[in-house]
Amino acid sequence: MTGHPQQTDPMQPYGSQNPAPPPMQHMMPRREGSMAPKVWGVILLILGGLGLIMIVMNLASVLGGGMSASTFSFNSSPEAKQQMDHLAETVVASAMHRWSFWANGALEVAIAMLSLWAGFRLAVKPAPKGRKLAIARALVVLLALPVYGYESMTQTDQSMSMVGKLQEVQVKDMLDQQEKEHPSNSPEERQKRKERVTRAVQQVQPLMKGVGYGTVIFFSICVLVLNGLLLFFMTRPKVKDYMDHVHENVGEIPGFDPSMGIAGPPPGTGPPHPGQPSPADQPPPPPEQQMPPV
């Protein structure tokens, strides 16, 4: 029984001249301590941006941004709206004369700038000073926490006081409008109507005050935990070693990010010897010996 010999490609009689390279199976390990600076750098950039937005909004509200306390009081009389605006202006004037208001505002600006600078030096252009800036940012926040708590509690007290007075104005205005539309038959009926509405409003005030205090305490705990974690990660020896030597590998491998890893040659392989020709210059392998069919 005979068979035909295997036919070869006429364009490549000796086989493929450019064999496919072996698969890249070996991965260079990610450098220890490189992930935390990247993650915290992004977090600090986000926090710094949000901080600047809040500062601008607070300045707009204090300096007058076109909205007043009576903006959303659609059903109130002009006299009631005027009293609301006067109470709001009193609260703002009190804040402007309070030392904790200015101290808290200055600390917020410093923290926002430190956050942006540290995040830039950790995630965008890593530098050894990025870790130090992040530590400084966390320490400033922890030192500013008592000032923040005092100012926030003071603002909550004043806000609740203003809300109580605004509710009294609104109740009086509402009773006057009801009296015009549905006059009372007697002074006793008018007094009962006033007591009923006032009681309903007063029951809500303790709940609103508790929510205000709870919000301040909740945010204070979140700030404490977040900056405690920032201090913990930025003081790790591996993170310190990575940030201190972050510039040593710059330029060795183009586009190499030590926090992501990069594919390397398989184990046991290396560049060709100076005297050895490259794979493109080597002679083609001999043709395969065909065994005659049996």
C-alpha positions in Angstrom: 0.0 0.0 0.0 1.5 3.2 -1.1 0.8 6.8 -0.2 1.6 10.2 -1.5 4.4 12.2 0.2 3.3 15.2 2.2 3.3 18.3 0.1 5.0 21.5 1.5 4.2 25.2 0.8 6.2 26.2 -2.3 6.7 29.7 -0.8 8.2 28.2 2.4 9.8 24.8 1.4 11.7 24.6 4.7 8.8 25.5 7.0 7.8 28.7 8.7 10.7 31.3 8.8 9.1 33.2 11.7 7.8 30.8 14.2 5.4 32.1 16.8 7.1 33.2 20.1 6.4 31.0 23.1 3.5 32.2 25.3 4.4 34.7 28.1 3.6 32.7 31.2 5.8 34.5 33.7 4.5 37.7 35.4 6.6 40.1 37.3 5.1 40.4 40.8 3.6 43.7 41.9 5.9 45.7 44.2 4.9 45.5 47.8 3.4 48.7 49.2 2.5 50.1 45.8 -1.3 49.7 45.9 -2.1 51.7 49.1 -0.7 55.0 47.7 -2.7 54.6 44.5 -6.0 53.9 46.3 -5.6 56.6 48.9 -4.4 59.1 46.3 -7.7 58.7 44.4 -9.7 58.9 47.7 -7.9 62.1 48.7 -8.4 63.7 45.3 -12.2 63.0 45.6 -12.3 64.3 49.1 -10.4 67.4 48.2 -12.7 68.2 45.3 -15.8 67.7 47.4 -14.3 69.9 50.1 -13.7 72.8 47.7 -17.3 72.5 46.4 -18.7 72.6 50.0 -16.5 75.7 50.8 -17.8 77.5 47.8 -21.4 76.6 48.7 -21.0 77.8 52.3 -19.5 81.1 51.1 -22.3 81.6 48.8 -24.9 81.0 51.5 -23.1 83.3 54.0 -22.4 86.1 51.6 -25.9 85.9 50.0 -26.4 83.6 47.0 -29.8 84.9 45.9 -31.8 82.7 48.2 -33.3 83.6 51.6 -35.2 81.9 54.3 -38.6 82.9 52.7 -37.7 81.6 49.3 -39.8 78.4 49.6 -42.5 79.9 51.8 -45.1 80.2 49.1 -48.2 80.4 51.2 -46.9 82.9 53.8 -47.9 86.5 54.0 -45.4 89.3 53.1 -45.1 90.2 56.9 -44.2 86.5 57.7 -41.6 86.3 55.0 -40.0 89.5 56.2 -39.7 88.1 59.7 -38.2 84.9 58.4 -35.5 86.8 56.4 -34.7 88.9 59.5 -34.2 85.7 61.7 -32.0 84.2 59.0 -29.9 87.3 58.8 -29.5 87.3 62.6 -28.2 83.7 62.6 -25.6 84.6 59.8 -24.5 87.7 61.7 -24.0 85.6 64.8 -21.8 83.1 62.9 -19.7 85.9 61.4 -18.8 87.1 64.9 -17.9 83.6 66.2 -14.3 82.6 66.4 -15.1 78.9 65.8 -16.8 79.7 62.5 -13.7 81.4 61.0 -11.3 78.7 62.5 -13.4 75.9 61.1 -13.5 77.6 57.7 -9.8 78.1 57.6 -9.1 74.5 58.6 -11.5 73.3 55.9 -9.6 75.2 53.3 -6.3 73.8 54.5 -7.6 70.3 54.6 -9.0 70.5 51.1 -5.7 71.8 49.7 -3.7 69.2 51.5 -6.0 66.5 50.2 -5.6 67.6 46.6 -1.8 68.0 46.9 -1.3 64.7 48.7 -3.6 62.8 46.2 -1.7 64.3 43.3 1.6 63.2 44.7 0.3 59.7 45.6 -1.7 58.8 42.5 -0.9 61.1 39.6 2.8 61.9 40.0 4.1 59.7 42.9 6.8 61.3 45.0 8.1 60.6 48.5 6.5 63.8 49.8 3.1 62.4 48.9 3.1 60.0 51.9 4.2 62.9 54.2 1.5 65.1 52.9 -1.1 62.4 53.5 0.1 62.0 57.1 0.0 65.7 57.6 -3.5 65.9 56.2 -4.7 63.2 58.6 -3.1 64.9 61.6 -4.6 68.3 60.7 -8.1 66.7 60.4 -7.8 65.0 63.8 -6.6 68.2 65.4 -9.5 70.1 63.8 -12.1 67.6 64.9 -12.9 69.4 68.2 -13.3 72.7 66.4 -15.6 71.1 63.9 -17.7 69.4 66.6 -18.0 72.7 68.6 -19.0 74.8 65.6 -21.4 72.1 64.2 -23.1 71.8 67.6 -23.4 75.6 67.8 -24.8 75.8 64.3 -27.3 73.1 65.2 -28.5 74.9 68.3 -28.9 78.2 66.4 -30.6 76.5 63.5 -33.1 74.8 65.8 -33.7 78.1 67.6 -34.3 79.8 64.3 -36.6 76.9 63.1 -38.6 77.3 66.3 -39.1 81.0 65.8 -39.9 80.5 62.2 -42.5 77.9 63.1 -44.1 80.4 65.6 -44.3 83.0 62.8 -45.8 80.4 60.4 -48.3 79.2 63.0 -49.4 82.8 63.6 -49.7 83.5 59.9 -51.6 80.3 59.3 -54.1 81.0 62.1 -54.6 84.5 60.8 -55.4 83.1 57.3 -57.7 80.5 58.8 -59.5 83.1 60.8 -60.1 85.2 57.7 -61.4 82.2 55.8 -63.3 80.5 58.6 -63.9 83.0 61.5 -64.2 81.5 65.0 -67.5 81.6 66.8 -65.8 82.6 70.1 -62.4 83.5 71.6 -62.3 80.1 73.2 -62.5 78.3 69.9 -59.8 80.5 68.5 -57.6 79.7 71.5 -58.2 75.9 71.1 -57.3 76.1 67.5 -54.0 77.9 68.3 -53.1 75.4 71.0 -53.8 72.4 68.7 -51.6 73.7 66.0 -48.8 74.9 68.4 -48.8 71.4 70.1 -48.4 69.6 66.8 -45.4 71.9 65.9 -43.7 71.5 69.3 -43.8 67.7 69.1 -41.6 67.8 66.0 -38.9 70.1 67.4 -37.2 67.5 69.7 -37.0 65.0 66.9 -35.4 67.6 64.6 -32.9 68.5 67.2 -32.0 64.9 67.8 -31.5 64.3 64.1 -29.2 67.4 64.0 -27.0 66.2 66.9 -27.0 62.6 65.6 -25.8 63.8 62.2 -22.9 65.7 63.7 -21.8 62.7 65.9 -22.1 60.3 62.9 -19.9 62.5 60.6 -17.4 62.9 63.4 -17.1 59.2 63.8 -16.7 58.7 60.1 -14.0 61.4 59.9 -12.1 59.7 62.8 -12.2 56.3 61.3 -11.3 57.4 57.8 -8.3 59.4 58.9 -7.2 56.7 61.3 -7.1 54.3 58.4 -5.2 56.8 56.3 -2.5 57.1 59.1 -2.4 53.3 59.5 -1.7 52.7 55.8 0.7 55.6 55.2 2.9 54.5 58.2 3.3 50.9 57.0 7.0 50.0 56.5 6.3 48.6 53.0 4.5 51.7 51.9 7.2 53.9 53.3 9.9 51.9 51.5 8.0 52.0 48.2 7.4 55.8 48.4 11.0 56.5 49.4 12.3 54.7 46.3 9.5 55.5 43.9 11.8 57.4 41.6 14.5 54.7 41.3 12.8 52.7 38.6 11.7 55.6 36.5 12.8 55.2 32.9 13.9 51.5 33.2 10.8 50.1 31.6 8.6 52.5 29.5 5.1 52.6 30.7 5.8 50.3 33.6 3.4 50.8 36.6 4.8 48.8 39.6 1.3 48.7 41.2 -0.1 46.8 38.2 2.7 44.4 37.3 4.0 43.6 33.8 4.6 40.5 31.7 8.2 39.3 31.6 10.0 36.6 29.6 9.5 33.0 30.6 11.9 31.6 33.2 15.2 30.5 31.8 15.2 32.7 28.8 17.2 35.8 28.2 18.7 38.0 25.4 20.8 36.3 22.8 24.6 36.0 23.2 26.6 38.7 21.4 28.1 36.2 19.1 24.9 34.3 18.5 22.8 35.4 15.5 19.3 36.7 16.2 16.3 34.3 15.3 15.7 36.3 12.1 19.3 35.7 10.8 19.5 32.0 11.7 19.3 29.5 8.9 16.0 27.7 8.4 15.6 24.3 10.0 16.1 21.3 7.8 13.0 19.7 6.2 11.2 17.1 8.2 12.0 13.5 7.1 8.9 11.8 5.8 8.4 8.2 6.7 7.0 6.2 3.8 3.7 4.6 4.5 3.8 1.0 5.4 
